[in-house]
Amino acid sequence: MSEPAIEVTDLTVAYGDKPVLWDVDVQVPPGALMAIVGPNGAGKTTLIKAILGLLTPAAGQVLIYGKPYKEQRHLVGYVPQRGTVDWDFPTSVLDVVMMGRYGALGWFRRPGPRERALALDALEKVGMQAYAHRQISQLSGGQQQRTFLARALVQDAQVYFMDEPFQGVDATTERAIVSLLKELRTAGKTVCVVHHDLQTVPEYFDWVTLLNVRRIASGPVSEVFTEENLRLTYGGRVAFLSRNGNGREAGDQGSSMPNPTPTPPLPYTPTPQIGG
């Protein structure tokens, strides 16, 4: 078996005295296109941020191709949620995309013609080259998301993490994102996506991690994306999911969900409040 692209072992994260992730183990093979799925508050965004070193876990280990993230950060690209960015900041689409090259350039080099060419090429791939000189404040939600994706592409990473890239985008943008994800997979990249639309998981992804504070299951979609595992992940919501057939979290329709299995108190390292 080849070395995992991502290996998470015994990962526990707490905010105050509340565990948000508890003893989570996940292995993702190179070239996987993985959905991270679970109800609101399950720890999906927290998992990504813990892997990226953006918060300090209480316990556990994260490896990227067998080494700690700090040694491998040049291999990793990150697309955060759109809501975390000040879109009124006075800068252009092209400048935002070129920011993806800062890690490769280092602190004291400015982007040059090569970085500009790479940024324009990435914008073309996401259908945004015509908007290169537009202020980001003038973009629609779908255009903002494509700009984020272009910024990740110029990093030329081996592993990508994307936090809800489909949220609030139009159908055209969603198709463009799916096409891009599959291109990355074909190129051998590993892509992990926080995703909410259960109906599209089998169509869009080949690997899935089901999460609700604990890891419920992780593996090929064909093996672990089952009704039983969904029931364990979403509790009573799964019956609703089966009845209405739209595959979205029943919580969006006002259904209630039993609390996850209680977890015992644990020692923790205090961390800032970050949504999960």
Secondary structure, DSSP 8 states (H G I E B T S, - for coil): ----SEEEEEEEEEETTEEEEEEEEEEE-TT-EEEEE--TTSSHHHHHHHHTTSS--SEEEEEETTEEHHHHGGGEEEE--GGGS-TTSS-BHHHHHHGGGHHHH-TT----HHHHHHHHHHHHHTT-GGGTTSBGGG--HHHHHHHHHHHHHTTT-SEEEEESTTTT--HHHHHHHHHHHHHHHHTT-EEEEE---GGGHHHH-SEEEEESSSEEEEEEHHHH--HHHHHHHHTTHHHHHHHH-S-S-GGGGT----------------------
